[in-house]
């Protein structure tokens, strides 16, 4: 699965994307964020406040309870503002 990071998430991690295979027990976007936060210090810092992180699964905005099964790409980004 391709994981994409945008804005300050990318800055904190020092990378824009990575290919990962989450464990079988990780079934939702929220669980994926918790698993990523446990990987290392950089991921822990990036995902320290998951409430302010938005996600897209295969380019569709989703909630943390969205299932990741069959997904090819998950993108994480801060809330967007327009104007």
DAFEN-V135477 format. One record per helix or strand of 2 or more residues. SS is the DSSP state (H for helix, E for strand). FROM is the first residue (numbers start at 1). LEN is the number of residues. If there is no record, write none. Layout:
BEGIN
SS_FROM_LEN ; SS_FROM_LEN
END
This chain:
BEGIN
E_2_4 ; H_8_6 ; E_17_3 ; H_29_9 ; H_41_6 ; H_50_3 ; E_53_5 ; E_60_3 ; E_73_6
END
